[in-house]
Amino acid sequence: MTEALVARVARAIAASSRLSSSDLVPRAEAVDRDRELLDDLISGALPSGFVRLWRQQRCIVVPGHFARRPGFEEAARRSADRGWPVRVRISGGTAVAQHPGILNISLFRCGGPDMQQAYSTLVSLIACALGQFGLAVTAGPIVGASCDGRFNLCWRGRKLAGTAAALRIRGGRYFTLVHASLAIEADLAEDLAAVAAFETELGMEVAYRIDAHGSVRCALDAADHLPLRSAGRQANALRL
């Protein structure tokens, strides 16, 4: 069922975008393609407004500054031993769990220095697609969410997607990548535990709430769009 729902959401997003490509086969190295496409955007080989839809094999994806923290190599080794290898992305933020139940949406744009506009374009694109499924999403921070930010996509107080960006300036021109990781179907407790364990081993303080997170599947399954019910409401704080 995950495959079918991912494909349906991907088609809805592609239909709402001007230029897009989909490669939904989960690959270990899929995250690296964003770096290559941003270089293509800078060189002129990729048109502005291009949207990439993709999935990643199970791993934890982290920003580059994590890789410079003391103890990163050991923390990454331990995470891999637990079944969650670590890969580095070019955008900011913090650690994010990736697996085939996550649909990633990357938007490449040429424009000015206003990153809010780039984020808003991405959020609007995804919100329009989810609206076709009867889900009205908003953008904003969620207390207790992992990799929290102003441009989370939220449904009924739960984070469905996080966003991050990378900016390059060449010859006075601005080139941006903004991307979102949209949870289509996920074991939220397992995902958060993997992220929390890794970040704790890096010396970070984490206190994520399971009931601050959701998925498209959970939202669609919620009877009459009532508030989501899950075991996370009884044990919703993850403190490691």
C-alpha positions in Angstrom: 0.0 0.0 0.0 2.9 2.4 0.6 4.0 2.1 -3.0 0.6 3.0 -4.4 0.1 6.0 -2.1 3.6 7.4 -2.7 2.9 7.1 -6.5 -0.4 8.9 -6.2 1.0 11.8 -4.1 3.9 12.1 -6.5 1.6 12.2 -9.5 -0.4 15.0 -7.8 2.7 17.0 -7.1 4.1 16.5 -10.6 0.8 17.6 -12.1 0.9 20.9 -10.1 4.5 21.7 -11.2 5.7 23.2 -14.4 8.8 21.0 -14.9 9.4 17.8 -13.0 10.9 14.3 -13.0 10.2 11.3 -10.8 12.6 8.6 -9.8 10.8 6.7 -7.0 13.1 3.7 -6.9 14.7 4.0 -3.4 18.5 4.3 -3.8 21.3 4.6 -1.2 22.9 7.5 -3.1 19.6 9.3 -4.1 20.4 12.2 -1.8 23.6 13.0 -3.7 21.7 13.8 -6.9 20.5 17.1 -5.4 24.1 18.3 -5.3 24.6 17.4 -8.9 21.4 19.1 -10.0 22.2 22.3 -8.2 25.5 22.4 -10.1 23.5 21.9 -13.3 21.2 24.8 -12.3 24.3 27.0 -11.8 25.8 26.0 -15.2 22.5 26.6 -17.0 21.9 22.9 -17.8 18.8 22.7 -15.6 15.9 25.1 -16.0 14.7 27.2 -13.1 11.6 25.9 -11.5 12.6 22.2 -11.9 11.0 19.8 -9.4 12.6 16.4 -8.6 10.6 13.7 -6.8 12.6 10.9 -5.3 13.0 8.3 -2.5 15.9 7.2 -0.4 16.8 3.8 1.0 16.6 3.6 4.8 19.2 5.9 6.4 19.6 9.1 8.5 20.4 12.1 6.4 22.3 15.0 8.0 23.5 18.5 7.0 27.2 19.0 6.3 28.0 20.8 9.6 27.1 17.6 11.5 29.9 15.8 9.7 32.3 18.4 11.3 31.2 17.7 14.9 33.5 15.8 17.2 32.5 12.2 17.4 30.6 12.2 14.1 32.4 9.1 12.6 31.7 7.0 15.7 28.1 8.1 16.0 27.6 7.3 12.3 29.2 3.9 12.8 26.9 3.1 15.7 23.9 4.3 13.8 24.8 2.0 10.8 25.2 -0.9 13.3 21.6 -0.3 14.3 20.5 -0.4 10.7 20.5 3.3 10.0 23.5 4.3 7.9 24.2 8.0 7.8 24.5 10.2 4.7 25.3 13.9 4.3 23.1 16.3 2.3 23.9 19.8 1.0 21.1 21.6 2.8 20.8 22.8 6.4 18.6 21.6 9.3 19.3 18.6 11.6 19.1 14.9 11.2 16.1 13.3 9.3 15.1 9.7 9.0 14.7 8.5 5.4 13.2 5.3 4.0 10.9 4.3 1.1 7.8 5.7 3.0 9.2 9.2 2.7 8.6 11.2 -0.5 11.2 13.8 -1.2 10.4 16.9 -3.2 13.3 19.1 -4.4 12.8 22.5 -6.1 15.6 24.2 -8.0 15.2 28.0 -8.7 17.2 31.0 -9.9 16.1 34.2 -8.3 16.9 36.7 -5.6 18.1 36.3 -2.0 14.6 36.0 -0.6 14.6 32.4 0.7 11.1 32.8 2.1 9.7 33.1 -1.4 11.5 29.9 -2.4 10.1 28.0 0.6 6.6 29.4 0.0 6.7 28.2 -3.6 7.6 24.7 -2.4 5.0 24.6 0.4 2.3 25.9 -1.9 3.1 23.2 -4.5 2.8 20.4 -1.9 -0.2 21.9 -0.2 -2.0 22.1 -3.5 -1.3 18.4 -4.2 -2.4 17.3 -0.7 -5.5 19.3 -1.1 -6.6 16.9 -3.8 -6.7 14.2 -1.1 -8.8 16.4 1.2 -5.9 17.3 3.4 -5.6 21.0 4.3 -2.1 21.7 5.4 -0.4 24.8 6.9 3.2 25.9 7.3 4.8 26.6 10.6 6.8 25.3 13.6 5.7 22.4 15.8 6.9 22.2 19.4 8.6 18.9 19.9 9.1 18.1 16.3 12.5 16.9 15.0 14.3 19.1 12.5 11.7 21.8 13.3 11.4 24.9 11.2 9.1 27.7 10.1 8.2 25.9 6.9 7.1 22.5 8.2 4.0 21.2 6.5 1.5 20.5 9.2 -1.9 18.9 9.5 -4.0 19.2 12.6 -1.0 20.1 14.7 1.3 17.3 13.4 4.3 17.7 11.2 3.9 15.8 7.9 7.0 17.3 6.2 10.2 19.2 7.1 12.0 21.5 4.7 15.6 22.7 4.2 17.5 24.7 1.7 20.9 25.4 0.1 21.9 28.7 -1.5 24.7 29.3 -4.0 25.7 32.8 -5.3 27.6 33.0 -8.6 28.3 36.2 -10.4 25.8 38.1 -8.4 23.0 35.5 -9.2 21.2 33.4 -6.6 20.6 29.7 -7.1 18.5 27.8 -4.6 17.6 24.3 -3.7 14.6 24.0 -1.3 13.4 20.5 -0.5 10.8 18.7 1.6 10.7 15.2 3.1 7.0 14.2 3.2 6.1 11.3 5.4 3.7 9.2 3.4 3.7 6.1 5.6 6.1 5.7 8.5 6.7 4.0 11.9 7.0 7.4 13.7 8.3 5.9 16.9 11.1 4.0 15.1 12.1 6.9 13.0 12.3 9.3 15.9 14.2 6.8 18.1 16.8 6.4 15.3 17.3 10.2 14.9 17.3 10.8 18.7 19.9 8.1 19.3 22.2 9.4 16.7 21.9 13.1 17.8 22.4 12.1 21.5 25.6 10.4 20.6 26.7 13.7 19.0 26.1 15.4 22.3 22.9 17.0 21.4 19.9 17.3 23.8 16.7 15.9 22.2 13.1 15.7 23.4 11.0 14.8 20.5 7.2 14.2 20.8 5.7 11.4 18.8 2.4 13.3 18.7 4.1 16.2 17.0 4.5 14.1 13.9 2.2 12.4 11.5 2.0 10.9 8.0 -0.2 11.2 5.0 -1.5 7.7 5.6 -2.5 8.5 9.2 -4.2 11.7 8.1 -6.2 9.9 5.4 -7.1 7.1 7.8 -8.3 9.5 10.5 -12.1 9.0 10.6 -13.9 12.1 9.5 -10.7 14.0 10.0 -11.0 13.8 13.7 -7.8 14.4 15.8 -5.3 11.6 15.2 -5.4 8.8 17.7 -2.2 6.8 18.4 -0.2 5.2 21.1 1.9 8.3 20.9 -0.8 10.2 22.9 -0.1 7.9 25.9 3.6 7.8 25.5 4.3 10.9 23.3 7.6 12.1 24.7 10.8 10.6 23.4 13.7 11.7 25.7 17.1 10.0 25.3 
